[in-house]
Amino acid sequence: MYLPAHFAESRPEVLQRLVRDHPFGLLVTQDANGIIANSVPFFLDADPAGGPGVLRAHVARANPVWREARSDVDSLVVFQGAQTYVSPVWYPSKAEHGKVVPTWNYIIVQARGKPRFIDDAAWLHAFVTRLTDAHEAARAGRATGYAAAPWSVSDAPADYVDSMLRAIVGVEIVLGSIVGKWKVSQNRSAADRAGVARGLGEVAGDDAAAMAREVRDSGTPS
């Protein structure tokens, strides 16, 4: 990934938060025929010692990736955060000299490590329970009314759960690296950053609102 120093993000807590908030990653692996990409929801376990951590997920048994992906070379998992178009009309510097052009702001995390595929019912049951509990807790914390109560794996009949587990295979990637790119107008002046944040504030959508916050925060010392 092309990563100018002023866009680089290396703080573990920031990278981990992005993966937690945007867990639907693009898993890129290699097999005998070349590069294969699969979109998969992941769970990141942070390394308490400060390392990159471990990504875990599951794929359909019918998906050939678990049989064909090479385990001797790194896979790549890409997590995409907020991304938005940035209009040059938002820059006060446009009125000063006109030397401005459009750009695209975005937030992305790339993680690399060798994949291991796990065909083990006990491992899968424990993992999908943990994954479900995490997402249901987050959903229930925002929900109201009849759907507010969290769903758990034990709500389904045991024989049905067993049949569903037989249809999936686990994925585990002990990460060798995790890097982030926060392209959020850090290369612009304080006035231009303020203009971008104001402009994005008038654009509909969650990405625009999230990017406006990132642009405002980009001028705050960490």
LUMKOLDO-664571 format. One record per atom (N, C-alpha, C): residue in one letter; x, y, z; residue number from 1. Coordinates in pm, 1 decimal, always signed. Each point is the difference from the previous one (the first is absolute). Layout:
LUMKOLDO-664571
  r      east     north        up    k
  A         X         Y         Z  NUM
...
end
This chain:
LUMKOLDO-664571
  r      east     north        up    k
  M     +84.5    -119.1      +0.0    1
  M     -84.5    +119.1      +0.0    1
  M     +88.5    +124.7      +0.0    1
  Y     -29.6     +91.9     -87.8    2
  Y     +69.4    +127.9      -1.1    2
  Y     -39.0     +75.8    +126.5    2
  L     +98.5     +36.7     +82.2    3
  L     -29.9     +53.9    +132.0    3
  L     +93.0    +115.8     +34.9    3
  P     -31.9    +121.3     -47.0    4
  P     +77.7    +116.4     +44.0    4
  P      -4.3     +13.2    +152.3    4
  A    +107.6     +48.3     +57.2    5
  A     +12.7      +3.5    +145.3    5
  A    -113.0     +79.3     +65.9    5
  H     -45.6    +108.6     -64.6    6
  H    -102.0     +83.1     +65.0    6
  H    -138.5     -64.7      -1.1    6
  F     -17.2    -110.9     -74.6    7
  F    -127.0     -72.7      +2.2    7
  F      +8.8    -130.2     +79.8    7
  A    +117.7     -34.6     +49.5    8
  A     +19.4    -127.7     +68.4    8
  A     -62.2      +2.3    +139.5    8
  E     -66.1    -109.4     +36.3    9
  E     -57.7     -16.0    +133.3    9
  E     +50.8    -132.7     +57.7    9
  S     +68.6      +7.8    +114.2   10
  S     +59.9    -120.4     +57.5   10
  S     -45.5     -28.2    +142.4   10
  R     -80.5     +86.2     +59.7   11
  R     -43.9     -22.5    +137.4   11
  R     -89.3    -124.3      +7.2   11
  P     +37.2    -100.3     +78.8   12
  P     -78.1    -124.1      +4.1   12
  P    -146.6     +21.8     +33.9   12
  E     -28.6     +88.2     +96.4   13
  E    -138.4     +18.6     +40.8   13
  E     -85.5     +60.3    -110.9   13
  V     +60.8     +83.2     -84.0   14
  V     -73.1     +60.5    -111.8   14
  V     -27.5    -104.1    -108.4   14
  L    +100.7     -80.3     -32.1   15
  L     -16.9    -104.1    -100.5   15
  L    -102.5    -103.3     +46.2   15
  Q      +8.3     -39.3    +126.0   16
  Q     -93.8     -99.2     +53.2   16
  Q    -142.8     +52.5      -0.7   16
  R     -17.6    +127.7     +31.2   17
  R    -134.2     +58.0      +0.1   17
  R     -59.9      +0.4    -140.1   17
  L     +82.9     +30.3    -100.3   18
  L     -49.1      -1.6    -137.5   18
  L     -47.8    -139.1     -38.6   18
  V     +77.3    -103.4     +35.5   19
  V     -40.1    -136.9     -33.1   19
  V    -126.6     -39.3     +75.4   19
  R     -12.0     +39.8    +126.2   20
  R    -122.1     -29.5     +76.1   20
  R    -121.3     +68.8     -61.6   20
  D     +17.2    +124.1     -43.9   21
  D    -112.4     +76.6     -54.0   21
  D     -34.6     -39.8    -143.4   21
  H     +98.9     -53.3     -72.5   22
  H     -20.1     -39.4    -140.5   22
  H     +57.6    -141.0     -20.4   22
  P     -62.7    -101.5     +60.5   23
  P     +59.6    -133.8      +1.3   23
  P     -13.3     -77.7    -130.2   23
  F     -75.2     +51.6     -96.3   24
  F     -22.2     -72.8    -125.2   24
  F    +119.6     +23.0     -91.4   24
  G     +95.6     -92.5      +7.3   25
  G    +125.9     +17.7     -70.7   25
  G      +3.9     -71.6    -133.2   25
  L     +90.3     +42.9     -85.9   26
  L     +26.3     -66.7    -127.4   26
  L    +122.8     -87.5     +18.9   26
  L     -20.1    -131.6      -3.4   27
  L    +106.6     -97.4     +17.2   27
  L     +58.4     -34.4    -136.5   27
  V    +127.6     +30.6     -17.8   28
  V     +68.1     -25.2    -127.3   28
  V    +103.4    -109.6     +23.0   28
  T     -16.3    -112.2     -70.7   29
  T     +89.5    -113.6     +14.2   29
  T     +54.6     -39.6    -136.4   29
  Q     +99.7     -85.9      +4.0   30
  Q     +55.6     -55.0    -123.9   30
  Q     -25.2    -149.7      -5.6   30
  D     -33.3     -47.7    -121.5   31
  D      -7.2    -144.0     -22.0   31
  D     +77.6     -32.9    -127.0   31
  A     -13.2    -120.6     -48.6   32
  A     +78.9     -42.3    -115.4   32
  A     -32.1     +78.6    -125.9   32
  N    -116.7     +63.3      -2.1   33
  N     -41.7     +73.7    -119.4   33
  N     +19.1    +150.6     +10.8   33
  G     +43.7     +48.7    +116.4   34
  G     +21.3    +143.4     +13.5   34
  G     -58.9     +55.6    +128.0   34
  I     -52.0    +121.4      -8.1   35
  I     -51.9     +71.7    +116.5   35
  I    -152.0     -13.0      +5.6   35
  I     -50.7     -28.6    +120.6   36
  I    -143.3     -14.8     +23.3   36
  I     -41.0     +95.9    +111.5   36
  A    -115.0     +65.4     -15.7   37
  A     -50.7     +92.5    +102.1   37
  A    -137.0     -45.6     +48.8   37
  N     -17.5      -1.0    +130.6   38
  N    -127.1     -35.6     +62.7   38
  N     -32.2    +102.2    +108.9   38
  S    -123.7     +46.5      +4.6   39
  S     -43.9     +92.4    +104.1   39
  S     -50.5     -80.1    +119.7   39
  V     +57.9     +27.3    +117.0   40
  V     -25.0     -81.8    +118.7   40
  V      -5.4     +89.6    +124.0   40
  P     -97.6     -19.6     +89.9   41
  P      +4.0     +72.3    +128.0   41
  P    +102.7     -62.4     +92.9   41
  F     +85.4     +83.1     +59.0   42
  F    +109.5     -47.1     +84.8   42
  F     -18.1     +46.2    +143.7   42
  F     +72.3     -68.3     +87.5   43
  F     +11.6     +39.8    +140.2   43
  F    +148.3     +12.4     +30.0   43
  L     +42.3    +114.4     +51.0   44
  L    +139.9     +22.9     +31.2   44
  L     +24.4     -16.7    +149.2   44
  D     +90.2     -92.1     +33.4   45
  D     +46.4     -13.5    +137.9   45
  D    +131.4     +75.0     +11.6   45
  A      -0.2    +102.4     +83.1   46
  A    +121.6     +78.2     +18.9   46
  A    +103.0     -79.8     +76.9   46
  D    +124.9     +27.7     -26.3   47
  D    +111.4     -62.4     +71.5   47
  D     +32.5     +86.7    +121.7   47
  P     -16.8     -51.6    +122.7   48
  P     +28.7     +81.4    +118.5   48
  P    +145.8     +43.2      +8.9   48
  A     +86.9     -69.5     -74.7   49
  A    +141.7     +37.1      +1.9   49
  A     +31.7    +109.8    -100.4   49
  G    -101.3     +43.0     -75.2   50
  G     +19.2    +110.1     -93.5   50
  G     +23.1     -40.3    -143.4   50
  G      -9.2    -129.6     -30.7   51
  G     +15.8     -45.7    -137.5   51
  G    -123.1     +28.5     -84.0   51
  P      +1.1     -37.9    -128.0   52
  P    -112.3     +30.1     -89.6   52
  P    -130.0     -70.6     +36.3   52
  G      +8.7    -116.5     +66.3   53
  G    -121.0     -70.7     +40.0   53
  G     -34.4    -115.1     -92.5   53
  V    -121.5     -53.6     +17.3   54
  V     -47.0    -115.7     -76.2   54
  V    -138.0     +30.3     -55.7   54
  L     -19.1     -24.3    -129.4   55
  L    -131.0     +11.7     -63.6   55
  L     -63.1    -138.2      -8.7   55
  R    -128.6      -7.4     +32.2   56
  R     -73.9    -125.7     -11.5   56
  R    -131.1     +23.4     -74.0   56
  A     -42.5    -102.2     -73.5   57
  A    -123.0      +9.7     -78.4   57
  A     -44.0    -140.9     -36.4   57
  H    -102.5     -10.0     -82.4   58
  H     -36.9    -129.0     -57.9   58
  H     -50.3     +22.7    -142.3   58
  V     +13.0    -104.0     -80.5   59
  V     -46.1      +4.5    -138.7   59
  V     -88.4    -120.9     -25.1   59
  A     -78.8      +6.0    -106.1   60
  A     -83.8    -113.4     -36.8   60
  A     +86.8    -118.3     -41.2   60
  R     -41.0    -118.4     +42.0   61
  R     +73.5    -119.8     -40.8   61
  R      +2.4     -14.0    -151.6   61
  A    -104.7     +49.0     -65.7   62
  A      -6.5      -8.0    -146.1   62
  A     +99.1     +93.7     -67.8   62
  N     +54.0     +94.8     +75.7   63
  N     +97.4     +93.9     -56.0   63
  N    +135.2     -71.3     -10.2   63
  P     +57.9     -11.1    -119.0   64
  P    +125.9     -74.9     -13.7   64
  P    +120.1     +65.8     +65.8   64
  V     -15.2    +122.8     +50.0   65
  V    +115.7     +70.4     +54.1   65
  V     +66.3     -77.9    +112.4   65
  W     -77.9     -70.4     +81.9   66
  W     +59.1     -66.9    +115.6   66
  W     +83.3    -121.9     -39.5   66
  R     -26.2     -54.0    -117.1   67
  R     +79.3    -113.3     -48.2   67
  R    +115.2     +43.8     -89.9   67
  E     -16.9    +112.6     -69.3   68
  E     +92.4     +35.5    -107.4   68
  E     +94.1    +114.6     +32.3   68
  A     -32.4     +82.4     +99.2   69
  A     +87.5    +113.2     +31.5   69
  A    +134.0     -48.3     +52.0   69
  R    +104.9     +63.5     -44.0   70
  R    +134.0     -36.1     +47.2   70
  R     +18.3     +48.9    +143.1   70
  S     +52.0     -89.4     +83.4   71
  S     +24.6     +35.9    +139.7   71
  S    +145.5     +35.6     +25.3   71
  D     +83.2      -8.7    -105.2   72
  D    +142.9     +29.6     +16.3   72
  D     +34.9    +143.0     -37.2   72
  V     -99.1     +77.2     -45.6   73
  V     +21.9    +141.1     -33.7   73
  V    -106.9     +83.5     +70.1   73
  D     +30.7    +125.7     +20.4   74
  D     -94.2     +87.7     +69.4   74
  D    -127.7     +21.2     -79.5   74
  S    -110.6      +3.2     +71.5   75
  S    -124.0     +52.5     -53.8   75
  S      -8.8    +148.1     +38.4   75
  L     -89.9     +70.9     -63.0   76
  L     -24.6    +141.6     +27.1   76
  L    -146.8     +17.3     +34.8   76
  V     -27.4     +71.7    +107.0   77
  V    -138.0     +33.1     +35.6   77
  V     -11.5    +152.0      +4.6   77
  V     -96.0     +53.3     -74.2   78
  V     -18.3    +144.4     -13.0   78
  V    -130.0     +40.6     +68.1   78
  F      +9.5     +96.5     +89.9   79
  F    -116.8     +54.4     +69.0   79
  F     -17.5    +145.6     -41.8   79
  Q    -116.8     +33.8     -50.7   80
  Q     -26.6    +133.8     -52.3   80
  Q     -83.8     +80.1     +98.4   80
  G     +50.0    +115.2     +39.2   81
  G     -75.8     +90.4     +83.9   81
  G     -70.7    +104.9     -84.1   81
  A     -22.3    +117.0     +56.8   82
  A     -68.8    +107.2     -71.8   82
  A     +79.7     +42.4    -123.3   82
  Q     -72.6     +35.4    -105.4   83
  Q     +63.4     +48.7    -123.0   83
  Q     -95.0     +98.4     -67.2   83
  T     +56.6    +110.4     -49.5   84
  T     -83.0    +105.9     -57.3   84
  T     +76.0     +78.0    -107.7   84
  Y     -75.2     +54.4     -91.9   85
  Y     +51.9     +97.2     -95.9   85
  Y     +20.0    +133.6     +71.2   85
  V    +106.4     +70.1     -36.5   86
  V     +28.0    +132.4     +57.0   86
  V      +2.9    +100.8    -114.0   86
  S     -90.5     +95.4      +5.6   87
  S      -8.6    +102.8    -103.9   87
  S     +96.1    +115.7     +29.0   87
  P     +69.0     +50.2    -102.0   88
  P     +90.3    +114.3     +21.8   88
  P     -73.6    +128.8     +36.5   88
  V    -130.2      +5.2     -21.6   89
  V     -73.4    +121.7     +37.4   89
  V      -5.2     +17.2    +151.6   89
  W     +30.7    -105.5     +73.0   90
  W      -1.4      +9.7    +146.3   90
  W    +126.9     +63.7     +55.5   90
  Y    +103.9     +13.6     -81.6   91
  Y    +125.5     +57.3     +46.8   91
  Y      -4.1    +153.4      -6.5   91
  P     +22.2     +70.5    +110.0   92
  P     +15.5    +144.9      -8.5   92
  P    +114.3     +40.7     -92.9   92
  S    +100.0     -85.7     -13.0   93
  S    +113.6     +33.3     -86.5   93
  S     -40.2      +9.3    -147.1   93
  K    -115.4     -55.1     -36.8   94
  K     -47.5     +13.9    -138.5   94
  K     -15.9    +146.8     -36.5   94
  A     -55.1     +79.0     +94.5   95
  A     -19.7    +142.1     -25.8   95
  A    +130.8     +77.0      -1.3   95
  E    +101.6     -52.4     +66.0   96
  E    +128.0     +69.6      +8.0   96
  E     +83.6     -15.8    -126.1   96
  H      +9.1    -124.8     -49.0   97
  H     +88.8     -22.6    -114.9   97
  H     -55.8     -96.3    -103.7   97
  G    -108.4     -69.3     +30.1   98
  G     -62.5     -88.4     -97.6   98
  G     +75.7    -128.2     -27.4   98
  K    +111.8     -22.6     +64.7   99
  K     +81.4    -119.3     -28.3   99
  K     -45.0    -116.5     +87.7   99
  V    -119.4     -48.6     -29.5  100
  V     -58.7    -110.1     +75.5  100
  V     -68.7     -95.1     -97.3  100
  V      -7.5    -125.7     +38.1  101
  V     -65.8    -102.1     -81.9  101
  V     -80.0     -92.2     +91.5  101
  P     -94.3     -76.0     -56.2  102
  P     -73.9     -96.6     +82.1  102
  P     +91.9    -111.0     +50.5  102
  T     -45.3     -65.8    +105.3  103
  T     +71.5    -118.1     +50.7  103
  T     -99.7     -92.6     +65.4  103
  W     +51.3    -109.1     +51.8  104
  W     -84.4     -96.9     +70.6  104
  W     +64.3     -29.5    +133.9  104
  N     -75.9     +20.1    +106.2  105
  N     +46.7     -36.3    +133.6  105
  N     -48.4    -140.2     +34.2  105
  Y     +81.1     -73.8     +73.3  106
  Y     -40.8    -135.8     +36.4  106
  Y     +82.8     -49.8    +118.0  106
  I     -55.5    -103.5     +62.5  107
  I     +65.0     -66.1    +112.9  107
  I      +3.1    -149.1     -30.6  107
  I    +116.2     -60.3     +15.6  108
  I     +13.8    -140.5     -35.1  108
  I    +102.4     -66.3     +91.0  108
  V     -24.0    -126.0     +31.2  109
  V     +94.9     -81.5     +75.3  109
  V     +30.3    -124.5     -81.5  109
  Q    +127.9     -34.0      -8.9  110
  Q     +42.4    -121.5     -67.5  110
  Q     +75.9     -88.4     +99.0  110
  A     -41.9    -125.1      +7.9  111
  A     +62.0     -96.5     +90.6  111
  A     +52.1    -117.8     -80.8  111
  R    +115.4     -51.4     +40.1  112
  R     +62.7    -110.3     -72.9  112
  R     +43.7    -111.5     +94.7  112
  G     -13.8    -121.9     -47.4  113
  G     +44.4    -116.5     +75.7  113
  G     -36.8    -126.5     -74.6  113
  K     +60.1    -109.1     +39.7  114
  K     -25.5    -128.0     -66.1  114
  K    -131.6     -59.9     +50.6  114
  P     -88.1     -41.5     -91.8  115
  P    -130.4     -51.7     +41.9  115
  P      +6.3    -145.5     +44.0  115
  R     -82.0     -32.8     +99.4  116
  R     -18.8    -138.7     +42.8  116
  R    -149.6     -27.2      +1.0  116
  F     -41.0    -108.7     -60.9  117
  F    -142.0     -34.3      -7.4  117
  F     -27.7    -115.4     +95.6  117
  I    -108.0     +13.3     +77.8  118
  I     -26.3     -88.2    +113.5  118
  I    -132.9     -71.6     -20.4  118
  D      +7.4    -129.7     -17.9  119
  D    -119.0     -83.5     -18.8  119
  D     -23.0     -79.3    +128.3  119
  D     -53.1     +70.0    +100.2  120
  D     -15.7     -57.9    +133.2  120
  D    -128.8     +53.7     +61.6  120
  A     -94.8     -88.0     +29.1  121
  A    -132.6     +42.1     +45.1  121
  A      +5.5     +76.1    +131.9  121
  A     +83.1     -45.8     +94.3  122
  A      +7.1     +67.4    +130.5  122
  A     +56.2    +140.7     -15.7  122
  W    +105.7     +14.1     -79.2  123
  W     +58.7    +132.3     -24.0  123
  W    -103.0     +91.5     -64.1  123
  L     -70.9     -52.4     -99.6  124
  L     -98.8     +81.5     -70.8  124
  L    -115.2     +41.1     +90.5  124
  H     -46.0     -92.1     +83.1  125
  H    -110.7     +32.9     +89.9  125
  H     +41.5    +111.2     +96.0  125
  A    +118.9     -11.1     +55.6  126
  A     +47.7    +103.2     +92.2  126
  A     +17.4    +133.5     -71.5  126
  F     +51.8      -6.0    -121.9  127
  F     +24.6    +124.8     -71.6  127
  F    -130.0     +68.7     -42.1  127
  V     -94.1     -74.5     -60.3  128
  V    -123.0     +65.5     -45.0  128
  V     -81.6     +49.8    +119.1  128
  T     +11.6     -67.4    +114.0  129
  T     -67.0     +49.2    +120.4  129
  T     +60.1    +132.9     +43.0  129
  R    +129.9      +6.0      +1.9  130
  R     +67.4    +123.8     +38.4  130
  R     -29.2    +112.0     -99.1  130
  L      +5.6     -32.2    -128.2  131
  L     -25.8     +99.7    -104.1  131
  L    -142.8     +51.5      +9.1  131
  T     -95.0     -90.8     +15.0  132
  T    -140.6     +38.6     +10.8  132
  T     -23.6     +85.8    +122.9  132
  D     +53.8     -41.8    +113.3  133
  D     -20.8     +75.8    +124.2  133
  D     +52.5    +142.5     -13.3  133
  A    +115.2     +16.1     -65.2  134
  A     +57.8    +134.0     -16.0  134
  A     -89.5     +88.4     -85.8  134
  H     -45.1     -51.7    -113.4  135
  H     -81.4     +81.8     -89.9  135
  H    -141.2     +22.1     +54.5  135
  E     -56.3    -101.8     +65.6  136
  E    -133.2     +16.8     +56.7  136
  E      +0.5     +99.7    +116.0  136
  A    +106.8      +0.6     +78.7  137
  A      +8.5     +96.3    +109.3  137
  A      +4.3    +142.0     -53.5  137
  A     +76.2     +20.6    -107.4  138
  A      +6.9    +132.9     -60.8  138
  A    -133.9     +39.7     -60.0  138
  R     -66.5     -95.1     -66.9  139
  R    -130.5     +29.8     -61.1  139
  R    -104.4     +27.6    +106.3  139
  A      -6.1     -85.6    +102.2  140
  A    -100.6     +16.0    +104.3  140
  A     +19.1    +129.8     +76.7  140
  G    +124.2     +45.6      +8.7  141
  G     +26.5    +125.9     +68.5  141
  G     -59.3    +120.1     -70.4  141
  R     -29.6     -16.1    -130.6  142
  R     -59.0    +110.0     -77.3  142
  R    -147.4     -21.3     -30.3  142
  A     -49.5    -123.1     +19.8  143
  A    -135.1     -35.1     -42.7  143
  A    -102.7     +31.4    +107.7  143
  T    -124.1     +17.5     -44.2  144
  T    -112.5     +18.3     +91.0  144
  T    -115.1     -86.3     -49.7  144
  G    -101.0     -21.3     +87.1  145
  G    -118.5     -73.0     -41.6  145
  G     +20.4    -150.1      +1.0  145
  Y     -77.1     -67.9     -84.7  146
  Y      -4.8    -146.2      +4.5  146
  Y    +133.5     -64.4     -35.9  146
  A     +84.9     +69.5     -78.0  147
  A    +125.9     -57.8     -46.3  147
  A    +118.2     +38.1     +88.0  147
  A     -27.3     +56.0    +118.0  148
  A    +110.3     +50.4     +82.2  148
  A     +80.3    -112.4     +64.6  148
  A     -64.8    -112.2     +30.5  149
  A     +70.7    -108.7     +69.2  149
  A    +101.8     -64.2     -93.9  149
  P    +119.0     -31.3     +50.1  150
  P    +101.3     -63.9     -85.2  150
  P     -35.5    -144.6     -32.2  150
  W     +42.0     -45.5    -116.9  151
  W     -15.1    -140.2     -39.1  151
  W    +127.1     -72.6     +38.2  151
  S     -12.0    -123.7     +39.8  152
  S    +117.5     -79.8     +32.0  152
  S      -5.8    -132.0     -76.4  152
  V    +115.5     -62.1     -18.1  153
  V      +6.9    -126.8     -71.8  153
  V     -89.0    -104.5     +66.5  153
  S      -8.6      +2.9    +130.9  154
  S     -80.9     -98.6     +72.0  154
  S    -149.8     +18.3     -22.1  154
  D     -42.8    +109.7     -62.8  155
  D    -141.3     +18.6     -30.6  155
  D     -47.0     -96.2    -109.3  155
  A     +91.4     -47.3     -82.9  156
  A     -34.8     -92.3    -107.8  156
  A     +13.0    -143.5     +47.5  156
  P     -76.8     -92.5     -58.0  157
  P     +12.0    -141.3     +40.7  157
  P    +142.1     -51.5     -21.1  157
  A     +45.7     -82.0     +93.8  158
  A    +138.5     -46.9      -4.3  158
  A     +31.4     -76.0    -127.6  158
  D     -95.0     -83.0     -48.0  159
  D     +28.5     -76.2    -121.9  159
  D     +10.0     +90.6    -121.9  159
  Y     -78.3    +109.3      +2.4  160
  Y      +7.6     +97.3    -110.3  160
  Y    +134.3     +72.5      +2.6  160
  V     +44.5     +41.4    +118.8  161
  V    +130.2     +65.3     +13.3  161
  V    +110.2     -92.9     -49.2  161
  D      -8.9    -127.1     +38.4  162
  D    +101.5     -96.0     -44.1  162
  D      +3.9     -10.2    -151.6  162
  S    -117.2      +0.5     -63.4  163
  S      -3.4      -9.6    -146.7  163
  S     +58.2    +125.4     -64.6  163
  M     -23.4    +117.2     +61.7  164
  M     +56.3    +123.4     -52.7  164
  M    +152.6      +1.5     +16.0  164
  L     +48.9     -53.0    +112.0  165
  L    +144.7      -4.8     +21.9  165
  L     +69.0     -90.3    -101.2  165
  R     -69.1    -105.3     -42.3  166
  R     +59.5     -88.3    -100.1  166
  R     +13.1     +66.6    -135.9  166
  A     -67.5    +113.7     -17.1  167
  A      +1.0     +69.9    -129.1  167
  A    +105.0    +110.3      -7.0  167
  I     +81.5     +14.2    +106.4  168
  I    +100.5    +107.1      +2.0  168
  I    +135.2     -54.5     +43.5  168
  V    +102.8     +78.8     -26.9  169
  V    +137.2     -32.1     +39.2  169
  V     +61.1    +126.7     +59.8  169
  G     +76.5     -14.1    +106.2  170
  G     +59.0    +115.2     +66.1  170
  G    +123.2     +52.6     -71.7  170
  V     +28.3    +126.7     +23.4  171
  V    +119.3     +66.3     -53.9  171
  V     +71.0     +68.2    +116.2  171
  E    +129.9     -17.7      +7.1  172
  E     +80.4     +68.1    +101.5  172
  E    +126.1     +53.1     -65.6  172
  I     +27.6    +128.1     +22.3  173
  I    +118.5     +63.8     -57.3  173
  I     +76.4     +68.7    +112.9  173
  V    +111.6     -58.4     +36.9  174
  V     +89.5     +66.1     +95.6  174
  V     +73.8    +107.8     -79.2  174
  L     -23.2    +124.1     +35.5  175
  L     +47.4    +110.6     -82.8  175
  L    +148.5     +26.9     +18.5  175
  G     +64.9     +20.9    -111.7  176
  G    +137.9     +45.5      +2.1  176
  G      +9.3    +150.7      -3.8  176
  S    -104.9     +63.3     -55.0  177
  S      -2.5    +146.1      -6.0  177
  S    -143.0     +48.8     -12.8  177
  I     -23.8    +119.9     +50.1  178
  I    -126.4     +70.2     -19.4  178
  I     +33.1    +148.1     -10.5  178
  V     -39.7     +61.1    -110.4  179
  V     +33.1    +140.1     -25.8  179
  V    -125.8     +75.8     -40.9  179
  G      -0.8    +127.5     +30.6  180
  G    -115.1     +83.1     -33.2  180
  G     +38.4    +120.7     -82.2  180
  K     -90.6     +40.7     -84.8  181
  K     +15.9    +123.1     -77.3  181
  K    -122.4     +87.0     +24.6  181
  W     +23.5    +114.6     +61.3  182
  W    -104.4     +97.9     +29.5  182
  W     +25.4    +121.4     -89.6  182
  K     -60.9      +1.4    -116.9  183
  K     +14.0    +115.4     -90.1  183
  K    -117.3     +92.6     +28.7  183
  V     +21.0     +91.7     +92.8  184
  V    -108.5     +83.3     +51.3  184
  V     +40.1    +148.1      -2.0  184
  S     +59.5     +40.5    -110.9  185
  S     +34.4    +141.1     -23.9  185
  S    +112.9     +52.0     +87.9  185
  Q     +85.2     -89.4     +53.3  186
  Q    +111.4     +47.4     +83.0  186
  Q     +97.5     +86.3     -79.2  186
  N      +1.9     -17.1    -132.3  187
  N     +94.6     +75.5     -83.1  187
  N     -52.8    +138.0     -38.3  187
  R    -115.4     +39.1     +50.8  188
  R     -56.0    +132.2     -27.2  188
  R     +21.5     +91.2    +120.2  188
  S     -15.1    +128.9     -23.4  189
  S     +12.2     +97.4    +108.6  189
  S    -116.3     -14.9     +98.3  189
  A     +16.3     +61.6    +117.0  190
  A    -107.3      -5.1     +99.4  190
  A    -128.8     +59.8     -55.9  190
  A     +11.3    +108.5     -76.3  191
  A    -119.6     +62.3     -58.2  191
  A     -66.9     -91.6    -100.3  191
  D     +80.0     -66.0     -83.0  192
  D     -57.9     -91.5     -98.2  192
  D     -64.5    -120.2     +68.2  192
  R     +63.5     -50.9    +105.7  193
  R     -60.3    -112.7     +72.7  193
  R    -133.8     +40.2     +60.1  193
  A      -6.4    +119.6     +55.0  194
  A    -126.6     +48.0     +55.8  194
  A    -105.3     +11.8    -109.2  194
  G     +42.1     +43.7    -118.6  195
  G     -93.3     +10.6    -111.9  195
  G     -51.2    -135.8     -44.4  195
  V     +88.3     -99.8      -2.7  196
  V     -42.0    -135.6     -36.3  196
  V     -99.9     -53.5    +102.0  196
  A     +28.2     +19.6    +127.9  197
  A     -91.9     -47.5    +103.4  197
  A    -136.9     +66.5     -12.9  197
  R      -0.3    +130.4     -28.2  198
  R    -128.6     +69.1     -18.6  198
  R     -72.0     -53.3    -122.9  198
  G     +73.6     -18.9    -109.0  199
  G     -62.4     -50.3    -121.9  199
  G     -57.8    -138.9     +18.2  199
  L     +74.2     -87.1     +65.0  200
  L     -50.2    -135.2     +23.6  200
  L    -120.7      +0.4     +92.8  200
  G      -6.7     +99.6     +88.2  201
  G    -114.2     +11.0     +88.5  201
  G    -129.7     +25.4     -73.8  201
  E      +9.0     +44.5    -123.8  202
  E    -120.0     +26.1     -80.8  202
  E     -31.2    -115.2     -95.6  202
  V     +80.8    -106.6      +6.2  203
  V     -20.5    -116.2     -85.3  203
  V     -71.5    -108.1     +79.5  203
  A    -101.9     -60.6     -59.3  204
  A     -74.1    -104.4     +68.9  204
  A     +82.0    -127.9      +8.6  204
  G     -27.2     -78.0    +103.7  205
  G     +61.3    -132.1     +10.5  205
  G     +96.0     -12.8    +116.2  205
  D     +11.6    -123.3     +49.2  206
  D     +86.5     -27.9    +114.5  206
  D    +147.1     +20.9     -33.3  206
  D     +42.0     -35.8    -122.7  207
  D    +140.3     +15.5     -36.0  207
  D     +43.0    +146.0      +6.8  207
  A     -85.5     +88.6     -51.0  208
  A     +34.2    +142.3      +1.3  208
  A     +11.4     +51.8    +142.7  208
  A     -93.5     -40.7     +86.1  209
  A      +4.4     +44.0    +139.7  209
  A    +124.3     -53.4     +70.0  209
  A     +31.6    -128.0     -23.9  210
  A    +118.9     -58.8     +62.0  210
  A    +126.4     +66.5     -51.1  210
  M      +6.2     +29.0    -129.7  211
  M    +118.8     +63.0     -55.7  211
  M     +14.9    +142.7     +51.1  211
  A    -109.3     +70.4     +15.7  212
  A      +7.8    +135.8     +54.0  212
  A     +64.1      -1.4    +138.7  212
  R     -36.8     -98.6     +82.3  213
  R     +60.1     -11.2    +133.7  213
  R    +149.2     -29.7     -11.1  213
  E     +35.9     -90.2     -90.5  214
  E    +141.8     -34.4     -16.3  214
  E     +81.4    +120.1     -46.7  214
  V     -54.7     +78.6     -91.5  215
  V     +71.8    +118.3     -50.6  215
  V     +17.8    +100.9    +112.1  215
  R    -104.5     +20.6     +80.2  216
  R     +14.5     +93.2    +111.9  216
  R    +104.7     -49.5     +99.3  216
  D      +0.3    -131.3     +26.0  217
  D     +94.5     -56.6     +96.8  217
  D    +143.0      -3.3     -54.1  217
  S     +15.1      +5.7    -132.0  218
  S    +133.0     -11.8     -58.7  218
  S     +90.9    +117.5     +38.8  218
  G     -59.8    +108.9     +41.4  219
  G     +80.6    +113.9     +41.8  219
  G     +27.0      +1.8    +148.5  219
  T     -49.3    -103.4     +71.3  220
  T     +18.1      -6.9    +144.4  220
  T    +120.6     -85.2     +32.9  220
  P     +96.8     +50.6     +75.1  221
  P    +117.2     -82.2     +34.4  221
  P     -43.4    -125.5     +73.2  221
  S     +63.0    -114.9     -35.3  222
  S     -34.2    -127.7     +63.8  222
  S     +88.8     -24.5    +120.9  222
end
